[in-house]
Amino acid sequence: MPVPLRPDAAQFCYVGELRELKGIFVLVSAFAALAEEHGPTLRLAMAGDGPDRGRLEAEIGRLGLGDQITLLGVKPVREVLAQGQCLVVPSLAESLPYVVLEAGAAGHQMLATAVGGIAEIFGPTADRLVPAGDAPALTHAMAQMLVDPDLQAREARRVHIEEGFTVSAMTEAVTALYRGQSVQA
């Protein structure tokens, strides 16, 4: 189900643990480069908490982005999606992240890295994934999202998730895996 955006929604949002492995510093670096080009109206809302929150706050301050990056604390995914037009998932490693499933099922704009099971979730739009740890590539993808949100890709991803990631489909896939069978999603 779609999440309506708040009238004051930032262009980008992040939700997840605040730790280096989640790519938060890559995201801040990419955002800083984009903010140089797009100015002070560009904003990023980040939700979560974790062991690197202090380092993240320091980096945001060092880059002079305190007025453009808001740390929201721990919030439910759908609440964060309402606060940002495009979810960015800059992870350096993942398995099958729930936040990507939820955002995709909501038809939300999303950028993510090519790690773990994210390509499986993105399905027909997996070619749009960004290399993990590559701040310039993430900056480029974020800039492209500002210009062309690609509604067709969002719809393709939403349909793929709705069809391939139901409880029954996922149960069948896991059961087949244990039986040593192959299942096509």
ROPASE-254337 format. One line per 2 residues: number of its first residue (from 1); for each residue x, y, z of N, C-alpha, C. Coordinates in Angstrom, 1 decimal, padded with zeros to 4 digits. Each point is the difference from the previous one (the first is absolute). Example, Ala and Ser with C-alpha at 12.3 -4.5 7.8 and 13.67 -1.06 7.14 Angstrom:
<vextis>
1) 013.2,-005.7,007.8,-000.9,001.2,000.0,000.9,001.2,000.0; -000.4,001.1,-000.7,000.9,001.1,000.0,-000.8,001.1,000.8
</vextis>
This chain:
<vextis>
1) 000.8,-001.2,000.0,-000.8,001.2,000.0,000.9,001.2,000.0; -000.3,001.0,-000.9,000.9,001.2,-000.1,000.0,000.8,001.3
3) 001.1,000.7,000.3,000.1,000.9,001.1,-000.1,001.4,-000.5; -001.0,000.8,000.5,-000.1,001.4,-000.5,001.2,000.8,000.6
5) 000.6,000.8,-000.8,001.1,000.9,000.4,-000.5,001.1,000.8; 000.7,000.4,001.0,-000.3,001.2,000.7,000.3,001.2,-000.8
7) -000.7,001.1,000.1,000.3,001.2,-000.8,001.4,000.5,000.1; 000.6,-000.2,001.2,001.4,000.5,000.2,001.1,-001.1,-000.2
9) -000.4,-001.1,-000.7,000.9,-001.1,-000.2,001.3,000.4,-000.6; 001.1,-000.6,000.5,001.3,000.2,-000.6,000.1,-000.7,-001.3
11) 001.0,000.3,-000.8,000.2,-000.7,-001.3,000.4,-001.5,000.3; 000.8,-000.2,001.0,000.5,-001.4,000.3,-000.2,-000.3,001.5
13) -000.1,-001.4,000.2,-000.1,-000.5,001.4,000.8,-001.3,000.1; 000.3,-000.3,001.2,000.8,-001.2,000.3,-000.7,-000.5,001.3
15) -000.1,-001.3,000.1,-000.5,-000.7,001.2,000.8,-001.2,000.2; 000.6,-000.1,001.2,000.8,-001.2,000.3,000.9,000.3,001.2
17) 000.8,-001.0,000.3,001.0,000.1,001.1,001.1,001.0,-000.4; 000.4,000.9,000.9,001.0,001.0,-000.2,001.4,-000.7,000.3
19) 000.4,-000.7,-001.0,001.3,-000.7,000.1,000.7,000.0,-001.3; 001.3,000.0,-000.1,000.8,000.1,-001.2,-000.4,-001.0,-001.0
21) -000.3,-001.2,000.4,-000.3,-001.1,-000.9,-001.3,000.3,-000.9; -000.8,000.9,000.5,-001.3,000.3,-000.7,000.3,001.1,-001.0
23) 001.2,000.5,-000.2,000.4,000.9,-001.0,-000.4,001.5,000.3; -000.2,000.3,001.3,-000.5,001.3,000.4,001.1,001.1,-000.4
25) 001.2,-000.3,000.1,001.0,001.0,-000.3,000.2,000.2,-001.5; -000.3,-001.1,-000.8,000.0,000.1,-001.4,-001.2,000.9,-000.4
27) -001.1,-000.2,000.6,-001.2,000.8,-000.3,000.2,001.5,000.3; 000.6,000.3,001.2,000.3,001.4,000.4,001.0,000.6,-001.0
29) 001.0,-000.8,-000.4,001.0,000.6,-001.0,-000.7,000.2,-001.3; -000.9,-000.9,-000.5,-000.7,000.2,-001.3,-000.9,001.2,000.1
31) -000.7,000.1,001.2,-000.9,001.1,000.2,000.7,001.4,000.0; 001.2,000.0,000.6,000.8,001.2,000.1,000.4,000.5,-001.4
33) 000.4,-001.0,-000.9,000.3,000.4,-001.4,-001.2,000.5,-000.7; -001.1,-000.6,000.2,-001.2,000.4,-000.7,-000.5,001.4,000.5
35) 000.2,000.2,001.3,-000.4,001.3,000.6,000.8,001.1,-000.5; 001.3,-000.2,-000.3,000.8,001.0,-000.6,-000.6,000.5,-001.3
37) -000.6,-000.9,-000.8,-000.6,000.4,-001.3,-001.4,000.5,000.2; -000.8,-000.5,000.9,-001.4,000.4,000.1,-000.3,001.0,001.1
39) 000.9,000.3,000.9,-000.2,001.0,001.0,-000.7,-000.4,001.2; -000.3,001.0,000.9,-000.5,-000.3,001.3,-001.4,-000.5,000.1
41) -000.7,000.0,-001.1,-001.4,-000.6,000.0,-000.1,-001.5,-000.1; 001.2,-000.6,-000.3,000.0,-001.5,000.0,000.1,-000.5,001.4
43) -000.9,-001.0,000.3,000.0,-000.5,001.4,-000.1,-001.5,000.0; 000.5,-000.6,001.1,000.1,-001.4,000.3,-000.5,-000.2,001.4
45) -001.0,-000.9,000.2,-000.5,-000.4,001.3,000.5,-001.4,000.3; 000.7,-000.2,001.1,000.6,-001.3,000.3,-000.6,-000.5,001.3
47) -000.6,-001.2,000.0,-000.6,-000.6,001.2,000.8,-001.2,000.4; 000.2,-000.1,001.3,000.6,-001.2,000.6,000.9,000.4,001.1
49) 000.7,-001.0,000.6,001.0,000.3,001.0,001.0,-001.1,-000.1; 001.1,000.1,000.7,001.0,-001.0,000.0,001.4,000.5,000.4
51) 001.0,-000.9,000.0,001.3,000.3,000.5,000.7,001.1,-000.6; -000.3,000.4,-001.3,000.7,001.0,-000.7,-000.7,001.3,000.0
53) -001.0,000.2,000.8,-000.8,001.2,000.0,000.9,001.2,000.3; 000.8,000.0,001.0,000.9,001.1,000.4,000.9,000.3,-001.2
55) 000.6,-001.0,-000.6,000.9,000.3,-001.2,-000.8,000.6,-001.1; -001.2,-000.4,-000.2,-000.8,000.5,-001.1,-000.4,001.5,000.3
57) -000.4,000.3,001.2,-000.2,001.4,000.4,001.2,000.9,-000.2; 001.2,-000.6,000.3,001.2,000.8,-000.1,000.3,000.2,-001.5
59) -000.2,-001.0,-000.9,000.2,000.2,-001.4,-001.0,001.0,-000.6; -001.2,-000.1,000.4,-001.0,001.0,-000.5,000.4,001.4,000.4
61) 000.4,000.2,001.2,000.5,001.3,000.4,001.2,000.4,-000.7; 001.0,-000.9,-000.2,001.2,000.4,-000.7,-000.2,000.4,-001.4
63) -001.0,-000.6,-000.6,-000.4,000.4,-001.4,-000.9,001.2,-000.1; -000.4,000.5,001.2,-000.9,001.1,000.0,-001.4,-000.3,-000.5
65) -000.5,-001.2,000.2,-001.3,-000.4,-000.5,-001.1,-000.1,001.1; 000.3,000.5,001.1,-001.0,-000.1,001.1,-001.3,000.6,-000.3
67) -000.1,000.9,-000.9,-001.3,000.6,-000.3,-000.7,-000.8,-001.1; 000.7,-000.9,-000.7,-000.6,-000.8,-001.1,-000.2,-001.4,000.3
69) 000.7,-000.6,001.0,-000.2,-001.4,000.4,-000.6,000.0,001.4; -001.1,-000.6,000.1,-000.7,-000.1,001.3,000.0,-001.5,000.5
71) 000.5,-000.2,001.2,000.0,-001.3,000.6,-001.3,-000.1,000.9; -000.8,-000.9,-000.4,-001.4,-000.1,000.5,000.0,-001.0,001.2
73) 001.0,-000.7,000.3,-000.1,-001.1,001.1,-000.7,-001.2,-000.6; -000.4,-000.9,000.8,-000.6,-001.2,-000.4,-001.5,000.3,-000.3
75) -000.4,-000.4,-001.3,-001.3,000.2,-000.5,-000.5,-001.2,-000.8; -001.3,-000.2,000.0,-000.5,-001.1,-000.9,000.3,000.4,-001.5
77) 000.2,-001.1,-000.8,000.4,000.2,-001.4,-001.0,000.9,-000.7; -001.3,-000.3,000.1,-001.0,000.8,-000.8,000.0,001.4,000.4
79) 000.2,000.3,001.3,000.1,001.4,000.4,001.2,000.7,-000.6; 001.1,-000.7,-000.2,001.2,000.6,-000.6,-000.3,000.2,-001.5
81) -000.6,-001.0,-000.6,-000.3,000.2,-001.5,-000.9,001.2,-000.3; -000.8,000.4,000.9,-000.8,001.2,-000.1,000.8,001.3,000.1
83) 001.2,-000.2,000.5,000.9,001.2,000.2,001.1,000.1,-001.0; 000.0,-000.9,-001.0,001.0,000.1,-001.1,-000.6,-000.5,-001.3
85) 000.3,000.7,-001.1,-000.5,-000.4,-001.3,000.6,-001.2,-000.5; 001.3,-000.2,000.4,000.7,-001.2,-000.5,000.8,-000.6,001.1
87) -000.2,-001.3,000.2,000.7,-000.8,001.1,001.4,-000.4,-000.6; 001.0,000.3,000.7,001.4,-000.4,-000.4,000.4,-001.1,000.9
89) 000.4,-001.2,-000.5,000.5,-001.1,000.7,001.5,-000.2,-000.4; 000.9,000.6,000.6,001.4,000.0,-000.4,000.9,-001.1,000.6
91) -000.6,-001.1,000.4,000.7,-001.0,000.7,001.2,-000.6,-000.7; 001.0,-000.3,000.8,001.2,-000.7,-000.5,-000.1,-001.5,000.1
93) -001.0,-000.5,000.8,-000.3,-001.4,000.1,-001.4,-000.1,000.5; -000.8,-001.0,-000.5,-001.4,-000.3,000.4,-000.3,-001.4,-000.2
95) -001.1,-000.4,000.5,-000.6,-001.3,-000.4,-001.2,000.3,-000.9; -001.2,000.0,000.6,-001.2,000.3,-000.7,-000.7,001.1,000.8
97) 000.3,001.3,-000.2,-000.4,001.0,000.9,-001.5,000.3,-000.1; -000.7,000.0,001.2,-001.4,000.2,000.1,-000.4,001.4,-000.5
99) 000.9,001.0,000.3,-000.3,001.4,-000.4,-000.2,000.1,-001.6; 000.8,-000.8,-000.7,-000.1,000.0,-001.5,-001.3,-000.6,-000.4
101) -000.4,-001.1,000.6,-001.3,-000.6,-000.3,-001.1,000.9,000.3; 000.0,000.7,001.2,-001.1,000.8,000.3,-000.1,001.3,-000.9
103) 001.1,000.6,-000.3,000.0,001.2,-000.8,-000.4,-000.4,-001.5; 000.5,-001.2,-000.4,-000.4,-000.4,-001.4,-001.4,-000.3,-000.1
105) -000.6,-000.7,001.0,-001.4,-000.3,000.0,-000.9,001.2,000.1; 000.6,001.1,000.6,-000.8,001.2,000.1,000.2,000.8,-001.3
107) 000.8,-000.4,-001.0,000.2,000.7,-001.2,000.8,001.3,000.2; 000.8,000.0,001.1,000.8,001.2,000.3,001.3,000.0,-000.9
109) 000.4,001.3,-000.3,001.3,000.1,-000.7,001.1,-000.5,000.9; 000.9,-000.7,-000.7,001.1,-000.6,000.8,001.3,-000.2,-000.8
111) 001.1,000.3,000.7,001.3,-000.3,-000.5,000.6,-001.0,001.0; 000.7,-001.0,-000.5,000.7,-001.0,000.9,001.3,-000.5,-000.7
113) 000.8,-000.6,000.8,001.2,-000.6,-000.4,-000.2,-001.4,-000.4; 000.9,-000.5,-000.9,000.0,-001.4,-000.5,000.7,-000.9,001.0
115) -000.7,-000.3,001.1,000.6,-000.9,001.0,-001.1,-001.0,000.5; 000.4,-001.1,000.4,-000.9,-001.0,000.6,-001.2,-000.3,-000.9
117) -001.2,-000.1,000.6,-001.2,-000.3,-000.8,-000.7,001.2,-000.6; 000.6,001.1,000.0,-000.7,001.2,-000.5,-000.3,-000.1,-001.5
119) 000.9,-000.6,-000.7,-000.3,-000.2,-001.5,-001.2,-000.9,-000.2; -000.1,-001.0,000.9,-001.2,-000.9,-000.1,-001.3,000.8,000.3
121) 000.1,000.9,000.9,-001.2,000.8,000.3,-000.3,001.0,-001.2; 001.0,000.6,-000.5,-000.2,000.9,-001.1,-000.4,-000.7,-001.3
123) 000.3,-001.2,-000.1,-000.5,-000.8,-001.1,000.3,000.7,-001.4; -001.1,000.3,-000.7,000.2,000.6,-001.4,000.8,001.3,000.0
125) 000.1,000.7,001.2,000.7,001.3,000.0,001.4,-000.1,000.7; 000.5,-001.3,000.1,001.3,-000.2,000.7,001.1,000.7,-000.7
127) -000.1,000.3,-001.3,001.1,000.7,-000.7,000.1,001.5,000.5; -000.9,000.4,000.8,000.1,001.4,000.6,000.8,000.1,001.3
129) 000.4,-001.2,000.5,000.7,000.0,001.3,001.4,000.6,-000.2; 000.5,000.6,001.1,001.2,000.8,000.1,001.1,-000.9,000.6
131) 001.2,000.1,-000.5,001.1,-000.8,000.7,000.2,000.4,001.4; 000.1,-000.9,000.9,000.2,000.3,001.4,001.3,000.7,000.3
133) 000.0,001.0,000.8,001.2,000.8,000.4,000.4,001.0,-001.0; -000.7,000.2,-001.0,000.4,000.9,-001.1,-000.8,001.4,000.1
135) 000.5,000.9,000.8,-000.7,001.3,000.2,-000.2,000.7,-001.3; 000.9,000.1,-000.9,-000.3,000.8,-001.3,-001.2,-000.7,-000.7
137) 000.0,-001.3,-000.1,-001.1,-000.7,-000.7,-001.3,000.3,000.7; 000.0,000.0,001.4,-001.2,000.3,000.7,-000.4,001.5,-000.2
139) 000.9,000.9,-000.1,-000.3,001.4,-000.2,-000.7,000.1,-001.4; 000.6,-000.7,-001.0,-000.6,000.0,-001.3,-001.4,-000.5,000.0
141) -000.2,-001.2,000.6,-001.4,-000.6,000.1,-001.0,001.0,000.7; 000.5,000.6,001.0,-000.9,001.0,000.8,-000.3,001.2,-000.9
143) 001.0,000.5,-000.8,-000.3,001.1,-000.9,-001.0,-000.4,-001.1; 000.2,-001.2,-000.5,-001.0,-000.5,-001.0,-001.4,-000.2,000.6
145) -000.1,-000.4,001.2,-001.3,-000.1,000.7,-000.7,001.3,000.1; 000.8,001.1,000.2,-000.6,001.3,000.1,-000.6,000.5,-001.3
147) 000.7,-000.4,-001.1,-000.5,000.4,-001.3,-001.1,-000.9,-000.6; 000.2,-001.3,000.2,-001.0,-001.0,-000.5,-000.2,-001.1,001.0
149) -001.2,000.1,000.7,-000.2,-001.0,001.0,-000.4,-001.4,-000.5; -000.2,-000.2,-001.3,-000.2,-001.2,-000.7,-001.2,-000.8,000.7
151) -001.2,000.5,-000.3,-001.2,-000.6,000.6,-000.2,-001.5,-000.5; 000.4,-000.2,-001.3,-000.1,-001.3,-000.6,000.8,-001.1,000.8
153) 001.2,000.4,000.4,000.8,-001.0,000.8,-000.6,-000.2,001.3; -000.5,001.0,000.7,-000.7,-000.2,001.3,-001.2,-000.9,-000.2
155) -000.8,000.1,-001.0,-001.1,-000.9,-000.2,000.4,-001.4,-000.3; 001.0,-000.2,-000.8,000.5,-001.3,-000.3,000.6,-000.7,001.3
157) 000.7,000.7,000.8,000.5,-000.5,001.3,-001.1,-000.4,000.9; -001.0,000.9,000.1,-001.2,-000.2,000.9,-000.7,-001.3,-000.4
159) -000.3,-000.2,-001.3,-000.7,-001.2,-000.5,000.9,-001.2,000.3; 001.3,000.1,-000.2,000.9,-001.2,000.2,000.0,-000.4,001.5
161) 000.0,001.0,000.9,000.0,-000.3,001.4,-001.4,-000.6,000.4; -001.1,000.6,-000.5,-001.3,-000.5,000.4,-000.2,-001.5,-000.5
163) 000.6,-000.3,-001.1,-000.1,-001.4,-000.6,001.0,-001.0,000.6; 001.2,000.5,000.2,001.1,-000.9,000.4,000.3,-000.1,001.5
165) -000.5,000.9,000.8,000.4,000.0,001.4,-001.2,-000.1,000.9; -001.0,-000.7,-000.4,-001.2,-000.3,000.9,000.5,-001.0,001.0
167) -000.7,-000.2,001.1,000.4,-001.0,001.0,000.0,-001.4,-000.7; -001.0,-000.3,-000.8,000.0,-001.4,-000.6,001.2,-000.1,-001.0
169) 000.3,001.0,-000.8,001.1,-000.1,-001.0,001.3,-000.2,000.8; 000.2,000.8,001.0,001.3,-000.1,000.8,000.1,-001.3,000.7
171) -001.1,-000.5,000.6,000.0,-001.3,000.6,000.3,-001.1,-000.9; -000.6,000.0,-001.2,000.3,-001.0,-001.0,001.4,000.1,-000.5
173) 000.6,001.1,-000.1,001.4,000.2,-000.4,000.9,-000.6,001.0; -000.2,000.3,001.3,000.8,-000.5,001.1,-000.1,-001.5,000.1
175) -001.2,-000.5,-000.1,-000.2,-001.4,000.1,000.7,-000.7,-001.2; -000.1,000.5,-001.2,000.6,-000.6,-001.2,001.6,000.1,000.2
177) 000.5,001.0,000.6,001.4,000.1,000.3,000.5,-001.1,000.9; -000.8,-000.3,001.0,000.4,-001.1,000.9,-000.1,-001.3,-000.6
179) -000.9,-000.2,-001.0,-000.2,-001.2,-000.7,001.0,-000.1,-001.2; 000.8,001.0,-000.2,001.0,000.0,-001.1,-000.6,000.2,-001.4
181) -001.2,000.7,000.0,-000.7,000.2,-001.3,000.2,001.5,-000.4; -000.2,000.2,-001.3,000.1,001.4,-000.5,-001.4,000.6,-000.1
183) -000.2,001.3,000.4,-001.3,000.6,-000.2,000.3,001.3,-000.7; -000.9,000.3,-001.0,000.1,001.3,-000.7,-001.0,001.0,000.6
185) 000.5,001.2,000.3,-000.9,001.0,000.6,-000.6,000.8,-001.1
</vextis>
